[in-house]
Amino acid sequence: MKNRESRDQIIGEWDRWVSYALPEGIEASENHLLGFFSHLKAKCPDMLEFGDVYDRYQTVHAWLLEAKRIL
């Protein structure tokens, strides 16, 4: 899977995850990234099949920042 496809899938999954994982009125932030990454590893490991295994967390973090999903 190409990075652009991975990026789009992960941002979509972030939006879904935030809608059910966070209580209403709580804004998603960097503090929620670890929980989301754990969700990806457990429930959607195929979404993490991109790039170097050591950089995936940082890549997901950067994608969510660029997409203005977290501050």
PDB file of N, CA, C, O and CB in Angstrom:
ATOM      1  N   MET A   1       0.848  -1.172   0.000  1.00  0.00           N
ATOM      2  CA  MET A   1       0.000   0.000   0.000  1.00  0.00           C
ATOM      3  C   MET A   1       0.898   1.242   0.000  1.00  0.00           C
ATOM      4  O   MET A   1       1.910   1.292   0.700  1.00  0.00           O
ATOM      5  CB  MET A   1      -0.967  -0.006   1.227  1.00  0.00           C
ATOM      6  N   LYS A   2       0.521   2.214  -0.775  1.00  0.00           N
ATOM      7  CA  LYS A   2       1.302   3.445  -0.843  1.00  0.00           C
ATOM      8  C   LYS A   2       1.023   4.318   0.364  1.00  0.00           C
ATOM      9  O   LYS A   2      -0.035   4.218   0.986  1.00  0.00           O
ATOM     10  CB  LYS A   2       0.997   4.211  -2.131  1.00  0.00           C
ATOM     11  N   ASN A   3       1.981   5.174   0.690  1.00  0.00           N
ATOM     12  CA  ASN A   3       1.828   6.040   1.860  1.00  0.00           C
ATOM     13  C   ASN A   3       0.594   6.918   1.773  1.00  0.00           C
ATOM     14  O   ASN A   3      -0.064   7.146   2.788  1.00  0.00           O
ATOM     15  CB  ASN A   3       3.051   6.907   2.027  1.00  0.00           C
ATOM     16  N   ARG A   4       0.261   7.416   0.593  1.00  0.00           N
ATOM     17  CA  ARG A   4      -0.922   8.288   0.445  1.00  0.00           C
ATOM     18  C   ARG A   4      -2.201   7.510   0.786  1.00  0.00           C
ATOM     19  O   ARG A   4      -3.087   8.032   1.462  1.00  0.00           O
ATOM     20  CB  ARG A   4      -1.009   8.858  -1.009  1.00  0.00           C
ATOM     21  N   GLU A   5      -2.289   6.273   0.320  1.00  0.00           N
ATOM     22  CA  GLU A   5      -3.445   5.429   0.642  1.00  0.00           C
ATOM     23  C   GLU A   5      -3.485   5.140   2.134  1.00  0.00           C
ATOM     24  O   GLU A   5      -4.542   5.212   2.759  1.00  0.00           O
ATOM     25  CB  GLU A   5      -3.400   4.109  -0.157  1.00  0.00           C
ATOM     26  N   SER A   6      -2.335   4.815   2.698  1.00  0.00           N
ATOM     27  CA  SER A   6      -2.255   4.543   4.140  1.00  0.00           C
ATOM     28  C   SER A   6      -2.683   5.771   4.927  1.00  0.00           C
ATOM     29  O   SER A   6      -3.453   5.667   5.882  1.00  0.00           O
ATOM     30  CB  SER A   6      -0.822   4.121   4.544  1.00  0.00           C
ATOM     31  N   ARG A   7      -2.184   6.931   4.529  1.00  0.00           N
ATOM     32  CA  ARG A   7      -2.524   8.189   5.203  1.00  0.00           C
ATOM     33  C   ARG A   7      -4.032   8.412   5.196  1.00  0.00           C
ATOM     34  O   ARG A   7      -4.622   8.706   6.236  1.00  0.00           O
ATOM     35  CB  ARG A   7      -1.808   9.377   4.527  1.00  0.00           C
ATOM     36  N   ASP A   8      -4.648   8.276   4.044  1.00  0.00           N
ATOM     37  CA  ASP A   8      -6.088   8.510   3.933  1.00  0.00           C
ATOM     38  C   ASP A   8      -6.885   7.517   4.782  1.00  0.00           C
ATOM     39  O   ASP A   8      -7.852   7.898   5.442  1.00  0.00           O
ATOM     40  CB  ASP A   8      -6.526   8.414   2.468  1.00  0.00           C
ATOM     41  N   GLN A   9      -6.481   6.253   4.766  1.00  0.00           N
ATOM     42  CA  GLN A   9      -7.169   5.240   5.575  1.00  0.00           C
ATOM     43  C   GLN A   9      -7.020   5.523   7.065  1.00  0.00           C
ATOM     44  O   GLN A   9      -7.985   5.408   7.821  1.00  0.00           O
ATOM     45  CB  GLN A   9      -6.628   3.845   5.254  1.00  0.00           C
ATOM     46  N   ILE A  10      -5.834   5.885   7.482  1.00  0.00           N
ATOM     47  CA  ILE A  10      -5.585   6.121   8.906  1.00  0.00           C
ATOM     48  C   ILE A  10      -6.327   7.365   9.383  1.00  0.00           C
ATOM     49  O   ILE A  10      -6.871   7.362  10.487  1.00  0.00           O
ATOM     50  CB  ILE A  10      -4.074   6.269   9.175  1.00  0.00           C
ATOM     51  N   ILE A  11      -6.364   8.403   8.600  1.00  0.00           N
ATOM     52  CA  ILE A  11      -7.120   9.602   8.990  1.00  0.00           C
ATOM     53  C   ILE A  11      -8.608   9.275   9.089  1.00  0.00           C
ATOM     54  O   ILE A  11      -9.281   9.734  10.011  1.00  0.00           O
ATOM     55  CB  ILE A  11      -6.888  10.755   7.975  1.00  0.00           C
ATOM     56  N   GLY A  12      -9.123   8.489   8.151  1.00  0.00           N
ATOM     57  CA  GLY A  12     -10.521   8.060   8.227  1.00  0.00           C
ATOM     58  C   GLY A  12     -10.794   7.229   9.469  1.00  0.00           C
ATOM     59  O   GLY A  12     -11.821   7.395  10.126  1.00  0.00           O
ATOM     60  N   GLU A  13      -9.870   6.335   9.783  1.00  0.00           N
ATOM     61  CA  GLU A  13     -10.031   5.500  10.983  1.00  0.00           C
ATOM     62  C   GLU A  13      -9.933   6.355  12.243  1.00  0.00           C
ATOM     63  O   GLU A  13     -10.645   6.097  13.213  1.00  0.00           O
ATOM     64  CB  GLU A  13      -8.963   4.378  11.017  1.00  0.00           C
ATOM     65  N   TRP A  14      -9.072   7.360  12.247  1.00  0.00           N
ATOM     66  CA  TRP A  14      -8.981   8.286  13.381  1.00  0.00           C
ATOM     67  C   TRP A  14     -10.342   8.939  13.620  1.00  0.00           C
ATOM     68  O   TRP A  14     -10.826   8.988  14.751  1.00  0.00           O
ATOM     69  CB  TRP A  14      -7.891   9.369  13.128  1.00  0.00           C
ATOM     70  N   ASP A  15     -10.948   9.437  12.554  1.00  0.00           N
ATOM     71  CA  ASP A  15     -12.246  10.101  12.682  1.00  0.00           C
ATOM     72  C   ASP A  15     -13.295   9.157  13.259  1.00  0.00           C
ATOM     73  O   ASP A  15     -14.085   9.557  14.114  1.00  0.00           O
ATOM     74  CB  ASP A  15     -12.710  10.631  11.322  1.00  0.00           C
ATOM     75  N   ARG A  16     -13.311   7.903  12.797  1.00  0.00           N
ATOM     76  CA  ARG A  16     -14.259   6.910  13.333  1.00  0.00           C
ATOM     77  C   ARG A  16     -13.949   6.604  14.798  1.00  0.00           C
ATOM     78  O   ARG A  16     -14.848   6.562  15.638  1.00  0.00           O
ATOM     79  CB  ARG A  16     -14.212   5.605  12.497  1.00  0.00           C
ATOM     80  N   TRP A  17     -12.672   6.394  15.089  1.00  0.00           N
ATOM     81  CA  TRP A  17     -12.255   6.036  16.444  1.00  0.00           C
ATOM     82  C   TRP A  17     -12.605   7.141  17.436  1.00  0.00           C
ATOM     83  O   TRP A  17     -13.126   6.871  18.519  1.00  0.00           O
ATOM     84  CB  TRP A  17     -10.750   5.755  16.481  1.00  0.00           C
ATOM     85  N   VAL A  18     -12.316   8.383  17.061  1.00  0.00           N
ATOM     86  CA  VAL A  18     -12.624   9.517  17.939  1.00  0.00           C
ATOM     87  C   VAL A  18     -14.115   9.568  18.240  1.00  0.00           C
ATOM     88  O   VAL A  18     -14.505   9.854  19.372  1.00  0.00           O
ATOM     89  CB  VAL A  18     -12.164  10.843  17.299  1.00  0.00           C
ATOM     90  N   SER A  19     -14.953   9.296  17.247  1.00  0.00           N
ATOM     91  CA  SER A  19     -16.401   9.406  17.429  1.00  0.00           C
ATOM     92  C   SER A  19     -16.946   8.408  18.444  1.00  0.00           C
ATOM     93  O   SER A  19     -17.933   8.695  19.120  1.00  0.00           O
ATOM     94  CB  SER A  19     -17.100   9.210  16.106  1.00  0.00           C
ATOM     95  N   TYR A  20     -16.308   7.227  18.562  1.00  0.00           N
ATOM     96  CA  TYR A  20     -16.822   6.266  19.547  1.00  0.00           C
ATOM     97  C   TYR A  20     -15.932   6.103  20.781  1.00  0.00           C
ATOM     98  O   TYR A  20     -16.395   5.613  21.811  1.00  0.00           O
ATOM     99  CB  TYR A  20     -16.999   4.929  18.893  1.00  0.00           C
ATOM    100  N   ALA A  21     -14.677   6.500  20.691  1.00  0.00           N
ATOM    101  CA  ALA A  21     -13.762   6.268  21.813  1.00  0.00           C
ATOM    102  C   ALA A  21     -13.715   7.425  22.806  1.00  0.00           C
ATOM    103  O   ALA A  21     -13.390   7.227  23.977  1.00  0.00           O
ATOM    104  CB  ALA A  21     -12.377   6.010  21.290  1.00  0.00           C
ATOM    105  N   LEU A  22     -14.036   8.622  22.349  1.00  0.00           N
ATOM    106  CA  LEU A  22     -13.956   9.787  23.229  1.00  0.00           C
ATOM    107  C   LEU A  22     -15.355  10.243  23.625  1.00  0.00           C
ATOM    108  O   LEU A  22     -16.263  10.259  22.795  1.00  0.00           O
ATOM    109  CB  LEU A  22     -13.190  10.938  22.543  1.00  0.00           C
ATOM    110  N   PRO A  23     -15.528  10.609  24.876  1.00  0.00           N
ATOM    111  CA  PRO A  23     -16.827  11.102  25.322  1.00  0.00           C
ATOM    112  C   PRO A  23     -17.208  12.387  24.572  1.00  0.00           C
ATOM    113  O   PRO A  23     -16.346  13.163  24.157  1.00  0.00           O
ATOM    114  CB  PRO A  23     -16.810  11.353  26.844  1.00  0.00           C
ATOM    115  N   GLU A  24     -18.481  12.581  24.417  1.00  0.00           N
ATOM    116  CA  GLU A  24     -18.972  13.788  23.752  1.00  0.00           C
ATOM    117  C   GLU A  24     -18.452  15.027  24.479  1.00  0.00           C
ATOM    118  O   GLU A  24     -18.452  15.084  25.709  1.00  0.00           O
ATOM    119  CB  GLU A  24     -20.524  13.797  23.701  1.00  0.00           C
ATOM    120  N   GLY A  25     -18.016  16.000  23.716  1.00  0.00           N
ATOM    121  CA  GLY A  25     -17.501  17.233  24.287  1.00  0.00           C
ATOM    122  C   GLY A  25     -15.996  17.231  24.519  1.00  0.00           C
ATOM    123  O   GLY A  25     -15.417  18.273  24.825  1.00  0.00           O
ATOM    124  N   ILE A  26     -15.354  16.070  24.377  1.00  0.00           N
ATOM    125  CA  ILE A  26     -13.903  15.985  24.544  1.00  0.00           C
ATOM    126  C   ILE A  26     -13.265  16.112  23.163  1.00  0.00           C
ATOM    127  O   ILE A  26     -13.594  15.362  22.244  1.00  0.00           O
ATOM    128  CB  ILE A  26     -13.479  14.637  25.247  1.00  0.00           C
ATOM    129  N   GLU A  27     -12.356  17.061  23.031  1.00  0.00           N
ATOM    130  CA  GLU A  27     -11.657  17.246  21.766  1.00  0.00           C
ATOM    131  C   GLU A  27     -10.464  16.313  21.680  1.00  0.00           C
ATOM    132  O   GLU A  27      -9.734  16.126  22.653  1.00  0.00           O
ATOM    133  CB  GLU A  27     -11.208  18.700  21.602  1.00  0.00           C
ATOM    134  N   ALA A  28     -10.276  15.737  20.519  1.00  0.00           N
ATOM    135  CA  ALA A  28      -9.135  14.852  20.299  1.00  0.00           C
ATOM    136  C   ALA A  28      -7.843  15.660  20.360  1.00  0.00           C
ATOM    137  O   ALA A  28      -7.783  16.797  19.892  1.00  0.00           O
ATOM    138  CB  ALA A  28      -9.258  14.117  18.937  1.00  0.00           C
ATOM    139  N   SER A  29      -6.821  15.059  20.938  1.00  0.00           N
ATOM    140  CA  SER A  29      -5.527  15.731  21.062  1.00  0.00           C
ATOM    141  C   SER A  29      -4.409  14.699  20.942  1.00  0.00           C
ATOM    142  O   SER A  29      -4.654  13.503  20.786  1.00  0.00           O
ATOM    143  CB  SER A  29      -5.425  16.500  22.414  1.00  0.00           C
ATOM    144  N   GLU A  30      -3.188  15.190  21.019  1.00  0.00           N
ATOM    145  CA  GLU A  30      -2.033  14.294  20.980  1.00  0.00           C
ATOM    146  C   GLU A  30      -2.083  13.278  22.112  1.00  0.00           C
ATOM    147  O   GLU A  30      -1.536  12.182  21.984  1.00  0.00           O
ATOM    148  CB  GLU A  30      -0.734  15.094  21.057  1.00  0.00           C
ATOM    149  N   ASN A  31      -2.724  13.622  23.201  1.00  0.00           N
ATOM    150  CA  ASN A  31      -2.819  12.707  24.338  1.00  0.00           C
ATOM    151  C   ASN A  31      -3.575  11.426  23.980  1.00  0.00           C
ATOM    152  O   ASN A  31      -3.421  10.410  24.658  1.00  0.00           O
ATOM    153  CB  ASN A  31      -3.505  13.400  25.510  1.00  0.00           C
ATOM    154  N   HIS A  32      -4.373  11.462  22.944  1.00  0.00           N
ATOM    155  CA  HIS A  32      -5.164  10.303  22.542  1.00  0.00           C
ATOM    156  C   HIS A  32      -4.452   9.446  21.494  1.00  0.00           C
ATOM    157  O   HIS A  32      -4.933   8.371  21.135  1.00  0.00           O
ATOM    158  CB  HIS A  32      -6.506  10.758  22.003  1.00  0.00           C
ATOM    159  N   LEU A  33      -3.328   9.916  21.015  1.00  0.00           N
ATOM    160  CA  LEU A  33      -2.635   9.226  19.931  1.00  0.00           C
ATOM    161  C   LEU A  33      -2.178   7.826  20.321  1.00  0.00           C
ATOM    162  O   LEU A  33      -2.286   6.903  19.514  1.00  0.00           O
ATOM    163  CB  LEU A  33      -1.448  10.037  19.485  1.00  0.00           C
ATOM    164  N   LEU A  34      -1.679   7.648  21.514  1.00  0.00           N
ATOM    165  CA  LEU A  34      -1.219   6.326  21.930  1.00  0.00           C
ATOM    166  C   LEU A  34      -2.377   5.329  21.948  1.00  0.00           C
ATOM    167  O   LEU A  34      -2.223   4.194  21.497  1.00  0.00           O
ATOM    168  CB  LEU A  34      -0.560   6.400  23.316  1.00  0.00           C
ATOM    169  N   GLY A  35      -3.524   5.744  22.462  1.00  0.00           N
ATOM    170  CA  GLY A  35      -4.697   4.870  22.459  1.00  0.00           C
ATOM    171  C   GLY A  35      -5.121   4.515  21.048  1.00  0.00           C
ATOM    172  O   GLY A  35      -5.484   3.372  20.770  1.00  0.00           O
ATOM    173  N   PHE A  36      -5.076   5.494  20.159  1.00  0.00           N
ATOM    174  CA  PHE A  36      -5.436   5.250  18.766  1.00  0.00           C
ATOM    175  C   PHE A  36      -4.429   4.302  18.112  1.00  0.00           C
ATOM    176  O   PHE A  36      -4.822   3.380  17.396  1.00  0.00           O
ATOM    177  CB  PHE A  36      -5.507   6.579  17.986  1.00  0.00           C
ATOM    178  N   PHE A  37      -3.162   4.516  18.347  1.00  0.00           N
ATOM    179  CA  PHE A  37      -2.147   3.651  17.754  1.00  0.00           C
ATOM    180  C   PHE A  37      -2.300   2.223  18.263  1.00  0.00           C
ATOM    181  O   PHE A  37      -2.127   1.273  17.500  1.00  0.00           O
ATOM    182  CB  PHE A  37      -0.737   4.180  18.064  1.00  0.00           C
ATOM    183  N   SER A  38      -2.617   2.064  19.526  1.00  0.00           N
ATOM    184  CA  SER A  38      -2.871   0.733  20.080  1.00  0.00           C
ATOM    185  C   SER A  38      -4.084   0.095  19.404  1.00  0.00           C
ATOM    186  O   SER A  38      -4.086  -1.101  19.112  1.00  0.00           O
ATOM    187  CB  SER A  38      -3.091   0.814  21.608  1.00  0.00           C
ATOM    188  N   HIS A  39      -5.112   0.905  19.159  1.00  0.00           N
ATOM    189  CA  HIS A  39      -6.299   0.429  18.438  1.00  0.00           C
ATOM    190  C   HIS A  39      -5.896  -0.072  17.057  1.00  0.00           C
ATOM    191  O   HIS A  39      -6.317  -1.153  16.643  1.00  0.00           O
ATOM    192  CB  HIS A  39      -7.363   1.554  18.317  1.00  0.00           C
ATOM    193  N   LEU A  40      -5.082   0.704  16.339  1.00  0.00           N
ATOM    194  CA  LEU A  40      -4.648   0.287  15.005  1.00  0.00           C
ATOM    195  C   LEU A  40      -3.896  -1.041  15.066  1.00  0.00           C
ATOM    196  O   LEU A  40      -4.146  -1.935  14.257  1.00  0.00           O
ATOM    197  CB  LEU A  40      -3.762   1.367  14.368  1.00  0.00           C
ATOM    198  N   LYS A  41      -2.986  -1.168  16.013  1.00  0.00           N
ATOM    199  CA  LYS A  41      -2.205  -2.401  16.129  1.00  0.00           C
ATOM    200  C   LYS A  41      -3.086  -3.602  16.429  1.00  0.00           C
ATOM    201  O   LYS A  41      -2.839  -4.696  15.922  1.00  0.00           O
ATOM    202  CB  LYS A  41      -1.150  -2.255  17.212  1.00  0.00           C
ATOM    203  N   ALA A  42      -4.117  -3.405  17.251  1.00  0.00           N
ATOM    204  CA  ALA A  42      -4.963  -4.523  17.655  1.00  0.00           C
ATOM    205  C   ALA A  42      -6.069  -4.835  16.646  1.00  0.00           C
ATOM    206  O   ALA A  42      -6.340  -6.001  16.359  1.00  0.00           O
ATOM    207  CB  ALA A  42      -5.576  -4.231  18.998  1.00  0.00           C
ATOM    208  N   LYS A  43      -6.700  -3.804  16.115  1.00  0.00           N
ATOM    209  CA  LYS A  43      -7.897  -4.001  15.295  1.00  0.00           C
ATOM    210  C   LYS A  43      -7.668  -3.818  13.797  1.00  0.00           C
ATOM    211  O   LYS A  43      -8.413  -4.374  12.990  1.00  0.00           O
ATOM    212  CB  LYS A  43      -8.960  -3.058  15.740  1.00  0.00           C
ATOM    213  N   CYS A  44      -6.663  -3.059  13.418  1.00  0.00           N
ATOM    214  CA  CYS A  44      -6.436  -2.732  11.999  1.00  0.00           C
ATOM    215  C   CYS A  44      -4.957  -2.830  11.643  1.00  0.00           C
ATOM    216  O   CYS A  44      -4.411  -1.888  11.069  1.00  0.00           O
ATOM    217  CB  CYS A  44      -6.957  -1.318  11.681  1.00  0.00           C
ATOM    218  N   PRO A  45      -4.295  -3.931  11.962  1.00  0.00           N
ATOM    219  CA  PRO A  45      -2.852  -3.988  11.730  1.00  0.00           C
ATOM    220  C   PRO A  45      -2.462  -3.824  10.263  1.00  0.00           C
ATOM    221  O   PRO A  45      -1.349  -3.391   9.964  1.00  0.00           O
ATOM    222  CB  PRO A  45      -2.315  -5.290  12.241  1.00  0.00           C
ATOM    223  N   ASP A  46      -3.360  -4.163   9.355  1.00  0.00           N
ATOM    224  CA  ASP A  46      -3.055  -4.006   7.938  1.00  0.00           C
ATOM    225  C   ASP A  46      -2.858  -2.538   7.556  1.00  0.00           C
ATOM    226  O   ASP A  46      -2.168  -2.243   6.580  1.00  0.00           O
ATOM    227  CB  ASP A  46      -4.163  -4.615   7.097  1.00  0.00           C
ATOM    228  N   MET A  47      -3.451  -1.626   8.307  1.00  0.00           N
ATOM    229  CA  MET A  47      -3.276  -0.201   8.041  1.00  0.00           C
ATOM    230  C   MET A  47      -1.865   0.273   8.382  1.00  0.00           C
ATOM    231  O   MET A  47      -1.443   1.342   7.941  1.00  0.00           O
ATOM    232  CB  MET A  47      -4.297   0.606   8.828  1.00  0.00           C
ATOM    233  N   LEU A  48      -1.151  -0.509   9.154  1.00  0.00           N
ATOM    234  CA  LEU A  48       0.197  -0.128   9.573  1.00  0.00           C
ATOM    235  C   LEU A  48       1.285  -0.787   8.733  1.00  0.00           C
ATOM    236  O   LEU A  48       2.444  -0.854   9.145  1.00  0.00           O
ATOM    237  CB  LEU A  48       0.399  -0.481  11.026  1.00  0.00           C
ATOM    238  N   GLU A  49       0.910  -1.267   7.568  1.00  0.00           N
ATOM    239  CA  GLU A  49       1.886  -1.912   6.690  1.00  0.00           C
ATOM    240  C   GLU A  49       2.444  -0.903   5.692  1.00  0.00           C
ATOM    241  O   GLU A  49       2.214  -1.007   4.487  1.00  0.00           O
ATOM    242  CB  GLU A  49       1.246  -3.106   5.946  1.00  0.00           C
ATOM    243  N   PHE A  50       3.165   0.055   6.203  1.00  0.00           N
ATOM    244  CA  PHE A  50       3.798   1.071   5.365  1.00  0.00           C
ATOM    245  C   PHE A  50       5.110   1.467   6.013  1.00  0.00           C
ATOM    246  O   PHE A  50       5.270   1.355   7.229  1.00  0.00           O
ATOM    247  CB  PHE A  50       2.872   2.314   5.169  1.00  0.00           C
ATOM    248  N   GLY A  51       6.037   1.924   5.212  1.00  0.00           N
ATOM    249  CA  GLY A  51       7.291   2.477   5.720  1.00  0.00           C
ATOM    250  C   GLY A  51       8.039   1.581   6.688  1.00  0.00           C
ATOM    251  O   GLY A  51       7.779   0.383   6.795  1.00  0.00           O
ATOM    252  N   ASP A  52       8.966   2.194   7.382  1.00  0.00           N
ATOM    253  CA  ASP A  52       9.822   1.519   8.349  1.00  0.00           C
ATOM    254  C   ASP A  52       9.060   1.297   9.655  1.00  0.00           C
ATOM    255  O   ASP A  52       8.420   2.216  10.167  1.00  0.00           O
ATOM    256  CB  ASP A  52      11.109   2.337   8.602  1.00  0.00           C
ATOM    257  N   VAL A  53       9.128   0.107  10.181  1.00  0.00           N
ATOM    258  CA  VAL A  53       8.389  -0.255  11.391  1.00  0.00           C
ATOM    259  C   VAL A  53       8.707   0.679  12.555  1.00  0.00           C
ATOM    260  O   VAL A  53       7.852   0.908  13.410  1.00  0.00           O
ATOM    261  CB  VAL A  53       8.701  -1.691  11.783  1.00  0.00           C
ATOM    262  N   TYR A  54       9.920   1.219  12.602  1.00  0.00           N
ATOM    263  CA  TYR A  54      10.328   2.071  13.719  1.00  0.00           C
ATOM    264  C   TYR A  54       9.776   3.487  13.622  1.00  0.00           C
ATOM    265  O   TYR A  54       9.763   4.214  14.615  1.00  0.00           O
ATOM    266  CB  TYR A  54      11.827   2.126  13.795  1.00  0.00           C
ATOM    267  N   ASP A  55       9.328   3.880  12.456  1.00  0.00           N
ATOM    268  CA  ASP A  55       8.855   5.249  12.250  1.00  0.00           C
ATOM    269  C   ASP A  55       7.343   5.367  12.149  1.00  0.00           C
ATOM    270  O   ASP A  55       6.841   6.478  11.975  1.00  0.00           O
ATOM    271  CB  ASP A  55       9.470   5.809  11.014  1.00  0.00           C
ATOM    272  N   ARG A  56       6.608   4.296  12.248  1.00  0.00           N
ATOM    273  CA  ARG A  56       5.158   4.333  11.991  1.00  0.00           C
ATOM    274  C   ARG A  56       4.410   5.230  12.968  1.00  0.00           C
ATOM    275  O   ARG A  56       3.539   5.995  12.554  1.00  0.00           O
ATOM    276  CB  ARG A  56       4.585   2.932  12.059  1.00  0.00           C
ATOM    277  N   TYR A  57       4.723   5.152  14.223  1.00  0.00           N
ATOM    278  CA  TYR A  57       4.035   5.997  15.206  1.00  0.00           C
ATOM    279  C   TYR A  57       4.265   7.467  14.865  1.00  0.00           C
ATOM    280  O   TYR A  57       3.321   8.257  14.852  1.00  0.00           O
ATOM    281  CB  TYR A  57       4.530   5.687  16.650  1.00  0.00           C
ATOM    282  N   GLN A  58       5.497   7.832  14.592  1.00  0.00           N
ATOM    283  CA  GLN A  58       5.813   9.223  14.255  1.00  0.00           C
ATOM    284  C   GLN A  58       5.155   9.641  12.949  1.00  0.00           C
ATOM    285  O   GLN A  58       4.725  10.786  12.811  1.00  0.00           O
ATOM    286  CB  GLN A  58       7.325   9.416  14.159  1.00  0.00           C
ATOM    287  N   THR A  59       5.072   8.729  11.996  1.00  0.00           N
ATOM    288  CA  THR A  59       4.426   9.031  10.720  1.00  0.00           C
ATOM    289  C   THR A  59       2.936   9.282  10.926  1.00  0.00           C
ATOM    290  O   THR A  59       2.387  10.247  10.392  1.00  0.00           O
ATOM    291  CB  THR A  59       4.641   7.882   9.716  1.00  0.00           C
ATOM    292  N   VAL A  60       2.284   8.420  11.696  1.00  0.00           N
ATOM    293  CA  VAL A  60       0.860   8.611  11.980  1.00  0.00           C
ATOM    294  C   VAL A  60       0.659   9.943  12.705  1.00  0.00           C
ATOM    295  O   VAL A  60      -0.275  10.683  12.398  1.00  0.00           O
ATOM    296  CB  VAL A  60       0.300   7.431  12.833  1.00  0.00           C
ATOM    297  N   HIS A  61       1.507  10.236  13.636  1.00  0.00           N
ATOM    298  CA  HIS A  61       1.445  11.502  14.371  1.00  0.00           C
ATOM    299  C   HIS A  61       1.547  12.678  13.394  1.00  0.00           C
ATOM    300  O   HIS A  61       0.754  13.616  13.464  1.00  0.00           O
ATOM    301  CB  HIS A  61       2.579  11.576  15.434  1.00  0.00           C
ATOM    302  N   ALA A  62       2.507  12.625  12.499  1.00  0.00           N
ATOM    303  CA  ALA A  62       2.697  13.709  11.523  1.00  0.00           C
ATOM    304  C   ALA A  62       1.482  13.838  10.599  1.00  0.00           C
ATOM    305  O   ALA A  62       1.054  14.951  10.294  1.00  0.00           O
ATOM    306  CB  ALA A  62       3.973  13.462  10.687  1.00  0.00           C
ATOM    307  N   TRP A  63       0.929  12.720  10.158  1.00  0.00           N
ATOM    308  CA  TRP A  63      -0.241  12.772   9.277  1.00  0.00           C
ATOM    309  C   TRP A  63      -1.430  13.424   9.977  1.00  0.00           C
ATOM    310  O   TRP A  63      -2.143  14.229   9.379  1.00  0.00           O
ATOM    311  CB  TRP A  63      -0.619  11.362   8.808  1.00  0.00           C
ATOM    312  N   LEU A  64      -1.639  13.075  11.236  1.00  0.00           N
ATOM    313  CA  LEU A  64      -2.768  13.658  11.978  1.00  0.00           C
ATOM    314  C   LEU A  64      -2.547  15.144  12.234  1.00  0.00           C
ATOM    315  O   LEU A  64      -3.502  15.921  12.220  1.00  0.00           O
ATOM    316  CB  LEU A  64      -2.974  12.921  13.314  1.00  0.00           C
ATOM    317  N   LEU A  65      -1.317  15.543  12.465  1.00  0.00           N
ATOM    318  CA  LEU A  65      -1.009  16.970  12.608  1.00  0.00           C
ATOM    319  C   LEU A  65      -1.273  17.718  11.299  1.00  0.00           C
ATOM    320  O   LEU A  65      -1.915  18.769  11.301  1.00  0.00           O
ATOM    321  CB  LEU A  65       0.461  17.163  13.043  1.00  0.00           C
ATOM    322  N   GLU A  66      -0.780  17.178  10.191  1.00  0.00           N
ATOM    323  CA  GLU A  66      -0.968  17.804   8.883  1.00  0.00           C
ATOM    324  C   GLU A  66      -2.438  17.929   8.517  1.00  0.00           C
ATOM    325  O   GLU A  66      -2.851  18.909   7.897  1.00  0.00           O
ATOM    326  CB  GLU A  66      -0.241  17.013   7.817  1.00  0.00           C
ATOM    327  N   ALA A  67      -3.226  16.929   8.903  1.00  0.00           N
ATOM    328  CA  ALA A  67      -4.647  16.921   8.595  1.00  0.00           C
ATOM    329  C   ALA A  67      -5.458  17.752   9.600  1.00  0.00           C
ATOM    330  O   ALA A  67      -6.682  17.839   9.512  1.00  0.00           O
ATOM    331  CB  ALA A  67      -5.161  15.490   8.569  1.00  0.00           C
ATOM    332  N   LYS A  68      -4.747  18.354  10.550  1.00  0.00           N
ATOM    333  CA  LYS A  68      -5.367  19.186  11.583  1.00  0.00           C
ATOM    334  C   LYS A  68      -6.401  18.428  12.423  1.00  0.00           C
ATOM    335  O   LYS A  68      -7.415  18.981  12.848  1.00  0.00           O
ATOM    336  CB  LYS A  68      -6.025  20.387  10.941  1.00  0.00           C
ATOM    337  N   ARG A  69      -6.104  17.130  12.648  1.00  0.00           N
ATOM    338  CA  ARG A  69      -6.956  16.314  13.502  1.00  0.00           C
ATOM    339  C   ARG A  69      -6.540  16.419  14.968  1.00  0.00           C
ATOM    340  O   ARG A  69      -7.343  16.198  15.875  1.00  0.00           O
ATOM    341  CB  ARG A  69      -6.916  14.858  13.049  1.00  0.00           C
ATOM    342  N   ILE A  70      -5.260  16.763  15.182  1.00  0.00           N
ATOM    343  CA  ILE A  70      -4.762  17.010  16.532  1.00  0.00           C
ATOM    344  C   ILE A  70      -3.946  18.294  16.500  1.00  0.00           C
ATOM    345  O   ILE A  70      -3.463  18.712  15.447  1.00  0.00           O
ATOM    346  CB  ILE A  70      -3.905  15.805  17.061  1.00  0.00           C
ATOM    347  N   LEU A  71      -3.802  18.900  17.643  1.00  0.00           N
ATOM    348  CA  LEU A  71      -3.045  20.148  17.732  1.00  0.00           C
ATOM    349  C   LEU A  71      -1.671  19.909  18.290  1.00  0.00           C
ATOM    350  O   LEU A  71      -0.892  20.851  18.435  1.00  0.00           O
ATOM    351  CB  LEU A  71      -3.776  21.160  18.586  1.00  0.00           C
TER     352      LEU A  71
END
